[in-house]
Amino acid sequence: MCDEKKVDQGITDRDKLEYQEAMAMHRADSALRRQGLAFASGIQVLVIAAFSKSVITSPFQSFTLASLACLVCLVSWNQDLRLSKYISTYETRMLEIEQLNNLRLMSLAEQEVDQKWFPLSNKTCFGILYKLTALGWFLTILVQVGLISLPGEFLR
């Protein structure tokens, strides 16, 4: 590290590279989360459309589609949790580099977002969305296999 060339504001080449890579990962994380949400939402819409258009002709098809939709929710939720854990590692390192080199971009952004109770973080919002949607499909599965029944007016 002694032989590392200093650049802008005394930042080492290594720190600058790590910071740039962490910022790139942060942007990629945002894109991946949005793509994951779009995929999961798209599947949900297709399944709901199949239910509403009477495309389903048997209880088995209904059960299979509801199971698939529930599985997509759970897989998407898992993907979002993994992305959250990865990005938190990068964010921690970015904040360390900022502290060492008197930078403030991520620190200020984090302060601005964290000082308010709303809007909620993507991790929290997506987690709630995936859990509630999976729960809805799980209840649909239970109805399909006859373990629970809904009032007749609810189904109209």
MARGUKOL-200099 format. One record per residue: residue in three letters; chain; x, y, z of N, C-alpha, C in turn. Coordinates in steps of 0.1 Angstrom, whole numbers. Layout:
BEGIN
+--------+--------+-------+-------+-------+-------+-------+-------+-------+-------+-------+
: residu : chaine :    nx :    ny :    nz :   cax :   cay :   caz :    cx :    cy :    cz :
+--------+--------+-------+-------+-------+-------+-------+-------+-------+-------+-------+
:    ALA :      A :     X :     Y :     Z :     X :     Y :     Z :     X :     Y :     Z :
...
+--------+--------+-------+-------+-------+-------+-------+-------+-------+-------+-------+
END
This chain:
BEGIN
+--------+--------+-------+-------+-------+-------+-------+-------+-------+-------+-------+
: residu : chaine :    nx :    ny :    nz :   cax :   cay :   caz :    cx :    cy :    cz :
+--------+--------+-------+-------+-------+-------+-------+-------+-------+-------+-------+
:    MET :      A :     8 :   -12 :     0 :     0 :     0 :     0 :     9 :    13 :     0 :
:    CYS :      A :    21 :    12 :     5 :    30 :    23 :     5 :    32 :    29 :    -8 :
:    ASP :      A :    33 :    20 :   -18 :    36 :    24 :   -32 :    24 :    28 :   -40 :
:    GLU :      A :    12 :    28 :   -34 :     0 :    32 :   -42 :     1 :    47 :   -45 :
:    LYS :      A :    -2 :    50 :   -57 :    -2 :    64 :   -62 :   -15 :    71 :   -56 :
:    LYS :      A :   -13 :    83 :   -50 :   -24 :    91 :   -45 :   -31 :    98 :   -56 :
:    VAL :      A :   -44 :    99 :   -56 :   -52 :   106 :   -66 :   -61 :   116 :   -59 :
:    ASP :      A :   -71 :   121 :   -65 :   -81 :   131 :   -60 :   -82 :   130 :   -45 :
:    GLN :      A :   -80 :   142 :   -38 :   -82 :   143 :   -24 :   -74 :   133 :   -16 :
:    GLY :      A :   -63 :   128 :   -20 :   -55 :   118 :   -13 :   -60 :   104 :   -13 :
:    ILE :      A :   -70 :   101 :   -22 :   -75 :    88 :   -23 :   -65 :    79 :   -30 :
:    THR :      A :   -63 :    67 :   -24 :   -54 :    58 :   -31 :   -61 :    52 :   -44 :
:    ASP :      A :   -53 :    47 :   -53 :   -58 :    41 :   -65 :   -68 :    30 :   -61 :
:    ARG :      A :   -63 :    22 :   -51 :   -71 :    11 :   -47 :   -85 :    15 :   -41 :
:    ASP :      A :   -85 :    25 :   -32 :   -97 :    30 :   -27 :  -106 :    35 :   -37 :
:    LYS :      A :  -100 :    43 :   -47 :  -108 :    49 :   -58 :  -115 :    37 :   -66 :
:    LEU :      A :  -107 :    27 :   -69 :  -113 :    16 :   -77 :  -124 :     9 :   -69 :
:    GLU :      A :  -121 :     6 :   -56 :  -131 :    -1 :   -48 :  -144 :     8 :   -47 :
:    TYR :      A :  -142 :    21 :   -46 :  -154 :    30 :   -44 :  -162 :    30 :   -57 :
:    GLN :      A :  -155 :    31 :   -69 :  -162 :    31 :   -82 :  -169 :    17 :   -84 :
:    GLU :      A :  -162 :     6 :   -81 :  -169 :    -7 :   -82 :  -181 :    -8 :   -73 :
:    ALA :      A :  -180 :    -3 :   -61 :  -191 :    -4 :   -52 :  -203 :     4 :   -57 :
:    MET :      A :  -200 :    16 :   -62 :  -211 :    24 :   -68 :  -217 :    17 :   -80 :
:    ALA :      A :  -209 :    11 :   -88 :  -214 :     4 :   -99 :  -223 :    -8 :   -95 :
:    MET :      A :  -219 :   -15 :   -84 :  -227 :   -26 :   -79 :  -240 :   -20 :   -73 :
:    HIS :      A :  -239 :    -9 :   -67 :  -251 :    -2 :   -61 :  -261 :     0 :   -73 :
:    ARG :      A :  -257 :     6 :   -84 :  -266 :     8 :   -95 :  -271 :    -5 :  -101 :
:    ALA :      A :  -262 :   -15 :  -102 :  -267 :   -28 :  -107 :  -277 :   -35 :   -98 :
:    ASP :      A :  -275 :   -33 :   -85 :  -284 :   -38 :   -75 :  -298 :   -33 :   -77 :
:    SER :      A :  -299 :   -20 :   -79 :  -312 :   -13 :   -81 :  -318 :   -19 :   -94 :
:    ALA :      A :  -311 :   -20 :  -104 :  -316 :   -26 :  -117 :  -321 :   -40 :  -115 :
:    LEU :      A :  -313 :   -48 :  -108 :  -317 :   -62 :  -106 :  -330 :   -63 :   -97 :
:    ARG :      A :  -331 :   -55 :   -87 :  -343 :   -55 :   -79 :  -355 :   -52 :   -87 :
:    ARG :      A :  -354 :   -41 :   -95 :  -365 :   -37 :  -103 :  -369 :   -48 :  -114 :
:    GLN :      A :  -359 :   -55 :  -119 :  -362 :   -65 :  -129 :  -368 :   -77 :  -122 :
:    GLY :      A :  -363 :   -80 :  -110 :  -369 :   -91 :  -102 :  -384 :   -88 :   -99 :
:    LEU :      A :  -387 :   -76 :   -95 :  -400 :   -72 :   -91 :  -409 :   -73 :  -104 :
:    ALA :      A :  -404 :   -68 :  -115 :  -411 :   -68 :  -128 :  -415 :   -83 :  -132 :
:    PHE :      A :  -405 :   -92 :  -130 :  -407 :  -106 :  -134 :  -418 :  -112 :  -125 :
:    ALA :      A :  -416 :  -110 :  -111 :  -426 :  -116 :  -102 :  -440 :  -110 :  -104 :
:    SER :      A :  -441 :   -97 :  -106 :  -454 :   -91 :  -109 :  -460 :   -95 :  -122 :
:    GLY :      A :  -452 :   -97 :  -132 :  -457 :  -102 :  -145 :  -463 :  -116 :  -143 :
:    ILE :      A :  -456 :  -125 :  -136 :  -462 :  -138 :  -134 :  -475 :  -137 :  -126 :
:    GLN :      A :  -476 :  -129 :  -116 :  -488 :  -127 :  -108 :  -499 :  -123 :  -117 :
:    VAL :      A :  -497 :  -113 :  -126 :  -507 :  -108 :  -135 :  -512 :  -118 :  -144 :
:    LEU :      A :  -502 :  -126 :  -150 :  -506 :  -137 :  -159 :  -515 :  -147 :  -152 :
:    VAL :      A :  -512 :  -151 :  -140 :  -519 :  -161 :  -133 :  -533 :  -155 :  -129 :
:    ILE :      A :  -534 :  -143 :  -125 :  -547 :  -136 :  -122 :  -555 :  -136 :  -134 :
:    ALA :      A :  -549 :  -132 :  -146 :  -556 :  -132 :  -158 :  -562 :  -146 :  -162 :
:    ALA :      A :  -554 :  -156 :  -160 :  -559 :  -169 :  -162 :  -571 :  -173 :  -154 :
:    PHE :      A :  -570 :  -169 :  -141 :  -582 :  -171 :  -132 :  -594 :  -163 :  -136 :
:    SER :      A :  -592 :  -151 :  -140 :  -604 :  -143 :  -143 :  -610 :  -145 :  -157 :
:    LYS :      A :  -602 :  -151 :  -166 :  -607 :  -153 :  -180 :  -612 :  -167 :  -182 :
:    SER :      A :  -614 :  -174 :  -171 :  -619 :  -188 :  -172 :  -610 :  -197 :  -181 :
:    VAL :      A :  -597 :  -194 :  -182 :  -588 :  -202 :  -189 :  -586 :  -216 :  -182 :
:    ILE :      A :  -587 :  -215 :  -169 :  -585 :  -227 :  -161 :  -598 :  -236 :  -162 :
:    THR :      A :  -596 :  -248 :  -166 :  -608 :  -257 :  -168 :  -609 :  -268 :  -157 :
:    SER :      A :  -598 :  -269 :  -148 :  -599 :  -280 :  -138 :  -593 :  -275 :  -125 :
:    PRO :      A :  -597 :  -281 :  -114 :  -591 :  -278 :  -101 :  -576 :  -280 :  -101 :
:    PHE :      A :  -571 :  -290 :  -108 :  -557 :  -293 :  -109 :  -549 :  -281 :  -116 :
:    GLN :      A :  -555 :  -276 :  -126 :  -548 :  -264 :  -133 :  -548 :  -252 :  -123 :
:    SER :      A :  -559 :  -250 :  -116 :  -560 :  -239 :  -107 :  -549 :  -241 :   -96 :
:    PHE :      A :  -549 :  -253 :   -90 :  -539 :  -256 :   -80 :  -525 :  -254 :   -85 :
:    THR :      A :  -522 :  -258 :   -97 :  -509 :  -257 :  -103 :  -505 :  -243 :  -105 :
:    LEU :      A :  -514 :  -235 :  -111 :  -511 :  -221 :  -113 :  -508 :  -213 :  -100 :
:    ALA :      A :  -517 :  -216 :   -90 :  -515 :  -209 :   -77 :  -502 :  -213 :   -71 :
:    SER :      A :  -499 :  -226 :   -72 :  -486 :  -231 :   -67 :  -474 :  -224 :   -74 :
:    LEU :      A :  -475 :  -223 :   -87 :  -464 :  -217 :   -94 :  -463 :  -202 :   -90 :
:    ALA :      A :  -474 :  -195 :   -89 :  -473 :  -181 :   -85 :  -467 :  -179 :   -71 :
:    CYS :      A :  -471 :  -188 :   -62 :  -466 :  -188 :   -48 :  -451 :  -191 :   -48 :
:    LEU :      A :  -447 :  -200 :   -56 :  -432 :  -204 :   -57 :  -424 :  -192 :   -63 :
:    VAL :      A :  -430 :  -185 :   -73 :  -423 :  -174 :   -79 :  -421 :  -163 :   -68 :
:    CYS :      A :  -431 :  -161 :   -60 :  -430 :  -151 :   -50 :  -419 :  -154 :   -40 :
:    LEU :      A :  -419 :  -167 :   -36 :  -409 :  -171 :   -26 :  -394 :  -170 :   -32 :
:    VAL :      A :  -393 :  -174 :   -45 :  -380 :  -174 :   -51 :  -376 :  -159 :   -53 :
:    SER :      A :  -385 :  -151 :   -57 :  -382 :  -136 :   -58 :  -378 :  -130 :   -45 :
:    TRP :      A :  -385 :  -134 :   -35 :  -382 :  -128 :   -21 :  -368 :  -133 :   -17 :
:    ASN :      A :  -365 :  -145 :   -20 :  -351 :  -150 :   -17 :  -341 :  -143 :   -24 :
:    GLN :      A :  -343 :  -140 :   -37 :  -334 :  -133 :   -46 :  -332 :  -119 :   -40 :
:    ASP :      A :  -343 :  -112 :   -36 :  -342 :   -99 :   -31 :  -334 :   -99 :   -18 :
:    LEU :      A :  -336 :  -109 :    -9 :  -328 :  -109 :     3 :  -313 :  -111 :     1 :
:    ARG :      A :  -310 :  -120 :    -9 :  -296 :  -122 :   -13 :  -290 :  -109 :   -18 :
:    LEU :      A :  -297 :  -102 :   -27 :  -292 :   -89 :   -32 :  -290 :   -79 :   -21 :
:    SER :      A :  -299 :   -79 :   -11 :  -298 :   -70 :     0 :  -285 :   -72 :     8 :
:    LYS :      A :  -282 :   -85 :    10 :  -270 :   -89 :    18 :  -257 :   -85 :    10 :
:    TYR :      A :  -257 :   -88 :    -3 :  -246 :   -84 :   -11 :  -243 :   -69 :   -11 :
:    ILE :      A :  -254 :   -61 :   -13 :  -252 :   -47 :   -14 :  -249 :   -41 :    -1 :
:    SER :      A :  -253 :   -46 :    10 :  -250 :   -41 :    23 :  -235 :   -42 :    26 :
:    THR :      A :  -228 :   -52 :    20 :  -214 :   -54 :    22 :  -207 :   -43 :    14 :
:    TYR :      A :  -212 :   -40 :     2 :  -206 :   -30 :    -7 :  -208 :   -16 :     0 :
:    GLU :      A :  -220 :   -14 :     5 :  -223 :    -1 :    11 :  -214 :     1 :    24 :
:    THR :      A :  -212 :    -9 :    31 :  -203 :    -8 :    43 :  -189 :    -4 :    39 :
:    ARG :      A :  -184 :   -10 :    28 :  -170 :    -6 :    23 :  -170 :     8 :    18 :
:    MET :      A :  -181 :    12 :    11 :  -181 :    25 :     5 :  -181 :    36 :    17 :
:    LEU :      A :  -188 :    33 :    27 :  -188 :    42 :    39 :  -175 :    43 :    46 :
:    GLU :      A :  -168 :    31 :    46 :  -154 :    31 :    52 :  -145 :    40 :    43 :
:    ILE :      A :  -145 :    38 :    30 :  -137 :    46 :    21 :  -140 :    61 :    23 :
:    GLU :      A :  -153 :    64 :    24 :  -157 :    78 :    25 :  -151 :    84 :    38 :
:    GLN :      A :  -152 :    76 :    49 :  -147 :    81 :    62 :  -131 :    83 :    61 :
:    LEU :      A :  -124 :    74 :    55 :  -110 :    75 :    54 :  -105 :    86 :    45 :
:    ASN :      A :  -113 :    90 :    35 :  -109 :   100 :    25 :  -117 :   112 :    25 :
:    ASN :      A :  -125 :   114 :    36 :  -133 :   127 :    37 :  -142 :   129 :    25 :
:    LEU :      A :  -149 :   118 :    21 :  -160 :   119 :    11 :  -173 :   117 :    18 :
:    ARG :      A :  -184 :   121 :    11 :  -197 :   121 :    17 :  -209 :   117 :     9 :
:    LEU :      A :  -207 :   113 :    -3 :  -218 :   110 :   -12 :  -228 :   100 :    -6 :
:    MET :      A :  -223 :    88 :    -3 :  -232 :    78 :     2 :  -236 :    81 :    16 :
:    SER :      A :  -227 :    87 :    24 :  -231 :    90 :    38 :  -243 :   100 :    38 :
:    LEU :      A :  -242 :   110 :    30 :  -253 :   120 :    29 :  -266 :   114 :    24 :
:    ALA :      A :  -264 :   105 :    14 :  -276 :    99 :     8 :  -283 :    90 :    19 :
:    GLU :      A :  -275 :    82 :    26 :  -280 :    73 :    36 :  -286 :    81 :    47 :
:    GLN :      A :  -280 :    92 :    51 :  -286 :   101 :    62 :  -299 :   106 :    57 :
:    GLU :      A :  -300 :   111 :    45 :  -313 :   117 :    40 :  -324 :   107 :    40 :
:    VAL :      A :  -321 :    95 :    36 :  -331 :    84 :    35 :  -335 :    79 :    48 :
:    ASP :      A :  -325 :    77 :    57 :  -327 :    70 :    70 :  -333 :    79 :    80 :
:    GLN :      A :  -333 :    92 :    78 :  -339 :   101 :    88 :  -354 :   102 :    88 :
:    LYS :      A :  -360 :    96 :    78 :  -374 :    96 :    77 :  -380 :    82 :    78 :
:    TRP :      A :  -392 :    81 :    84 :  -398 :    68 :    85 :  -404 :    64 :    72 :
:    PHE :      A :  -407 :    73 :    63 :  -412 :    70 :    50 :  -404 :    78 :    40 :
:    PRO :      A :  -400 :    73 :    29 :  -404 :    60 :    23 :  -396 :    49 :    30 :
:    LEU :      A :  -402 :    37 :    30 :  -395 :    26 :    35 :  -384 :    21 :    25 :
:    SER :      A :  -375 :    13 :    30 :  -364 :     8 :    22 :  -370 :    -2 :    12 :
:    ASN :      A :  -363 :    -4 :     1 :  -367 :   -14 :    -9 :  -368 :   -28 :    -3 :
:    LYS :      A :  -358 :   -30 :     6 :  -357 :   -43 :    12 :  -370 :   -46 :    20 :
:    THR :      A :  -374 :   -36 :    28 :  -387 :   -37 :    36 :  -399 :   -38 :    27 :
:    CYS :      A :  -400 :   -29 :    17 :  -412 :   -29 :     8 :  -413 :   -42 :     0 :
:    PHE :      A :  -402 :   -46 :    -6 :  -403 :   -58 :   -14 :  -405 :   -70 :    -6 :
:    GLY :      A :  -399 :   -70 :     6 :  -402 :   -82 :    15 :  -417 :   -83 :    19 :
:    ILE :      A :  -423 :   -71 :    22 :  -437 :   -71 :    25 :  -445 :   -76 :    13 :
:    LEU :      A :  -442 :   -70 :     2 :  -450 :   -74 :   -11 :  -449 :   -89 :   -14 :
:    TYR :      A :  -437 :   -94 :   -13 :  -435 :  -108 :   -16 :  -442 :  -117 :    -6 :
:    LYS :      A :  -441 :  -114 :     7 :  -447 :  -122 :    17 :  -462 :  -121 :    16 :
:    LEU :      A :  -468 :  -110 :    14 :  -483 :  -109 :    13 :  -488 :  -116 :     0 :
:    THR :      A :  -481 :  -114 :   -11 :  -485 :  -121 :   -23 :  -484 :  -136 :   -22 :
:    ALA :      A :  -473 :  -141 :   -16 :  -471 :  -155 :   -14 :  -482 :  -160 :    -5 :
:    LEU :      A :  -485 :  -153 :     6 :  -496 :  -157 :    15 :  -510 :  -157 :     7 :
:    GLY :      A :  -512 :  -148 :    -1 :  -525 :  -148 :    -9 :  -525 :  -160 :   -18 :
:    TRP :      A :  -514 :  -164 :   -24 :  -514 :  -176 :   -33 :  -515 :  -188 :   -25 :
:    PHE :      A :  -509 :  -188 :   -13 :  -510 :  -200 :    -4 :  -524 :  -202 :     0 :
:    LEU :      A :  -531 :  -191 :     4 :  -545 :  -193 :     7 :  -553 :  -198 :    -5 :
:    THR :      A :  -550 :  -193 :   -17 :  -557 :  -198 :   -29 :  -555 :  -213 :   -30 :
:    ILE :      A :  -543 :  -218 :   -28 :  -540 :  -232 :   -28 :  -548 :  -240 :   -18 :
:    LEU :      A :  -549 :  -234 :    -6 :  -557 :  -241 :     4 :  -572 :  -242 :     0 :
:    VAL :      A :  -577 :  -231 :    -6 :  -590 :  -231 :   -11 :  -592 :  -242 :   -22 :
:    GLN :      A :  -582 :  -243 :   -31 :  -582 :  -252 :   -42 :  -582 :  -267 :   -38 :
:    VAL :      A :  -575 :  -269 :   -27 :  -575 :  -283 :   -22 :  -586 :  -286 :   -12 :
:    GLY :      A :  -593 :  -276 :    -9 :  -605 :  -278 :     0 :  -602 :  -278 :    15 :
:    LEU :      A :  -590 :  -273 :    19 :  -587 :  -272 :    33 :  -594 :  -260 :    40 :
:    ILE :      A :  -597 :  -250 :    32 :  -605 :  -239 :    37 :  -615 :  -235 :    27 :
:    SER :      A :  -625 :  -228 :    31 :  -635 :  -223 :    22 :  -638 :  -208 :    25 :
:    LEU :      A :  -642 :  -202 :    14 :  -644 :  -187 :    16 :  -659 :  -185 :    14 :
:    PRO :      A :  -665 :  -175 :    21 :  -679 :  -172 :    19 :  -683 :  -170 :     4 :
:    GLY :      A :  -694 :  -174 :     1 :  -699 :  -173 :   -13 :  -698 :  -159 :   -19 :
:    GLU :      A :  -702 :  -149 :   -11 :  -702 :  -135 :   -16 :  -688 :  -131 :   -19 :
:    PHE :      A :  -678 :  -136 :   -12 :  -664 :  -132 :   -15 :  -659 :  -136 :   -29 :
:    LEU :      A :  -665 :  -147 :   -34 :  -661 :  -153 :   -46 :  -668 :  -146 :   -58 :
:    ARG :      A :  -678 :  -138 :   -56 :  -686 :  -132 :   -67 :  -678 :  -121 :   -74 :
+--------+--------+-------+-------+-------+-------+-------+-------+-------+-------+-------+
END
